[in-house]
Amino acid sequence: MTKLYIDDERFPKGDGFVVVRSYTDALEYMTVMGCSKYISFDHDLGDDGTGFDVVKWIVERDLDSGGEFIPENFQYNVHSANPVGRANIEGYLKCYLRNR
Protein backbone atom coordinates (compact mmCIF):
# COMPACT_ATOMS: atom_id res chain seq x y z
CA MET A 1 0.00 0.00 0.00
CA THR A 2 1.36 3.40 -0.95
CA LYS A 3 1.23 5.88 1.90
CA LEU A 4 1.48 9.60 1.19
CA TYR A 5 2.74 12.14 3.72
CA ILE A 6 1.99 15.77 2.84
CA ASP A 7 4.00 18.25 4.92
CA ASP A 8 6.33 21.11 4.09
CA GLU A 9 8.66 20.57 7.08
CA ARG A 10 8.16 17.41 9.14
CA PHE A 11 8.99 13.80 8.43
CA PRO A 12 6.68 10.82 8.94
CA LYS A 13 6.96 8.48 11.88
CA GLY A 14 7.32 5.09 10.31
CA ASP A 15 8.42 3.61 7.03
CA GLY A 16 6.85 3.28 3.63
CA PHE A 17 5.76 6.88 3.08
CA VAL A 18 6.20 8.96 -0.04
CA VAL A 19 6.81 12.50 1.21
CA VAL A 20 5.60 15.53 -0.73
CA ARG A 21 6.36 19.04 0.48
CA SER A 22 3.79 21.30 -1.19
CA TYR A 23 0.29 21.56 -2.58
CA THR A 24 1.70 21.52 -6.11
CA ASP A 25 3.87 18.46 -5.44
CA ALA A 26 0.91 16.60 -3.93
CA LEU A 27 -1.29 17.26 -6.96
CA GLU A 28 1.49 16.36 -9.40
CA TYR A 29 2.14 13.10 -7.55
CA MET A 30 -1.51 12.08 -7.43
CA THR A 31 -2.12 13.10 -11.05
CA VAL A 32 0.51 10.55 -12.09
CA MET A 33 0.18 7.88 -9.37
CA GLY A 34 -3.46 8.23 -8.35
CA CYS A 35 -4.83 8.71 -4.87
CA SER A 36 -2.97 6.74 -2.22
CA LYS A 37 -4.90 4.40 0.06
CA TYR A 38 -3.49 6.25 3.08
CA ILE A 39 -2.68 9.97 3.30
CA SER A 40 -1.39 11.93 6.28
CA PHE A 41 -2.17 15.64 5.89
CA ASP A 42 -0.59 18.80 7.21
CA HIS A 43 -2.65 21.94 6.74
CA ASP A 44 -0.03 24.68 6.36
CA LEU A 45 2.07 23.87 3.29
CA GLY A 46 3.77 27.17 2.53
CA ASP A 47 2.81 29.66 -0.12
CA ASP A 48 1.19 27.59 -2.88
CA GLY A 49 -1.78 26.04 -1.06
CA THR A 50 -2.92 24.15 2.02
CA GLY A 51 -3.74 20.61 2.98
CA PHE A 52 -7.38 21.64 2.88
CA ASP A 53 -6.88 22.70 -0.75
CA VAL A 54 -5.42 19.23 -1.45
CA VAL A 55 -8.48 17.60 0.12
CA LYS A 56 -10.86 19.72 -1.96
CA TRP A 57 -8.91 18.74 -5.10
CA ILE A 58 -9.08 15.03 -4.18
CA VAL A 59 -12.84 15.22 -3.62
CA GLU A 60 -13.34 17.10 -6.89
CA ARG A 61 -11.35 14.44 -8.77
CA ASP A 62 -13.40 11.72 -7.12
CA LEU A 63 -16.65 13.44 -8.10
CA ASP A 64 -15.43 13.94 -11.67
CA SER A 65 -14.49 10.24 -11.94
CA GLY A 66 -17.79 8.94 -10.60
CA GLY A 67 -16.21 7.84 -7.33
CA GLU A 68 -13.25 6.08 -8.91
CA PHE A 69 -10.37 8.34 -7.75
CA ILE A 70 -10.41 7.73 -3.99
CA PRO A 71 -9.68 4.05 -3.41
CA GLU A 72 -11.90 1.71 -1.44
CA ASN A 73 -10.89 1.47 2.21
CA PHE A 74 -9.23 4.91 2.00
CA GLN A 75 -7.70 5.98 5.30
CA TYR A 76 -6.30 9.30 6.39
CA ASN A 77 -4.69 11.12 9.26
CA VAL A 78 -4.42 14.84 9.90
CA HIS A 79 -1.17 15.56 11.72
CA SER A 80 -1.42 19.35 11.44
CA ALA A 81 -0.73 21.51 14.49
CA ASN A 82 -3.21 24.08 13.13
CA PRO A 83 -6.47 23.32 15.00
CA VAL A 84 -8.77 25.14 12.57
CA GLY A 85 -7.03 23.63 9.55
CA ARG A 86 -7.21 20.18 11.13
CA ALA A 87 -10.95 20.56 11.80
CA ASN A 88 -11.60 21.75 8.23
CA ILE A 89 -9.74 18.80 6.66
CA GLU A 90 -11.32 16.23 8.97
CA GLY A 91 -14.83 17.63 8.62
CA TYR A 92 -14.70 17.90 4.83
CA LEU A 93 -13.31 14.41 4.29
CA LYS A 94 -15.54 12.77 6.88
CA CYS A 95 -18.66 14.34 5.39
CA TYR A 96 -17.70 13.49 1.81
CA LEU A 97 -16.67 9.91 2.51
CA ARG A 98 -19.80 9.25 4.57
CA ASN A 99 -22.09 10.47 1.79
CA ARG A 100 -20.37 9.43 -1.43
C-alpha positions in Angstrom: 0.0 0.0 0.0 1.4 3.4 -1.0 1.2 5.9 1.9 1.5 9.6 1.2 2.7 12.1 3.7 2.0 15.8 2.8 4.0 18.2 4.9 6.3 21.1 4.1 8.7 20.6 7.1 8.2 17.4 9.1 9.0 13.8 8.4 6.7 10.8 8.9 7.0 8.5 11.9 7.3 5.1 10.3 8.4 3.6 7.0 6.9 3.3 3.6 5.8 6.9 3.1 6.2 9.0 0.0 6.8 12.5 1.2 5.6 15.5 -0.7 6.4 19.0 0.5 3.8 21.3 -1.2 0.3 21.6 -2.6 1.7 21.5 -6.1 3.9 18.5 -5.4 0.9 16.6 -3.9 -1.3 17.3 -7.0 1.5 16.4 -9.4 2.1 13.1 -7.5 -1.5 12.1 -7.4 -2.1 13.1 -11.0 0.5 10.5 -12.1 0.2 7.9 -9.4 -3.5 8.2 -8.4 -4.8 8.7 -4.9 -3.0 6.7 -2.2 -4.9 4.4 0.1 -3.5 6.3 3.1 -2.7 10.0 3.3 -1.4 11.9 6.3 -2.2 15.6 5.9 -0.6 18.8 7.2 -2.6 21.9 6.7 0.0 24.7 6.4 2.1 23.9 3.3 3.8 27.2 2.5 2.8 29.7 -0.1 1.2 27.6 -2.9 -1.8 26.0 -1.1 -2.9 24.2 2.0 -3.7 20.6 3.0 -7.4 21.6 2.9 -6.9 22.7 -0.8 -5.4 19.2 -1.5 -8.5 17.6 0.1 -10.9 19.7 -2.0 -8.9 18.7 -5.1 -9.1 15.0 -4.2 -12.8 15.2 -3.6 -13.3 17.1 -6.9 -11.3 14.4 -8.8 -13.4 11.7 -7.1 -16.7 13.4 -8.1 -15.4 13.9 -11.7 -14.5 10.2 -11.9 -17.8 8.9 -10.6 -16.2 7.8 -7.3 -13.2 6.1 -8.9 -10.4 8.3 -7.7 -10.4 7.7 -4.0 -9.7 4.0 -3.4 -11.9 1.7 -1.4 -10.9 1.5 2.2 -9.2 4.9 2.0 -7.7 6.0 5.3 -6.3 9.3 6.4 -4.7 11.1 9.3 -4.4 14.8 9.9 -1.2 15.6 11.7 -1.4 19.3 11.4 -0.7 21.5 14.5 -3.2 24.1 13.1 -6.5 23.3 15.0 -8.8 25.1 12.6 -7.0 23.6 9.6 -7.2 20.2 11.1 -10.9 20.6 11.8 -11.6 21.7 8.2 -9.7 18.8 6.7 -11.3 16.2 9.0 -14.8 17.6 8.6 -14.7 17.9 4.8 -13.3 14.4 4.3 -15.5 12.8 6.9 -18.7 14.3 5.4 -17.7 13.5 1.8 -16.7 9.9 2.5 -19.8 9.2 4.6 -22.1 10.5 1.8 -20.4 9.4 -1.4 
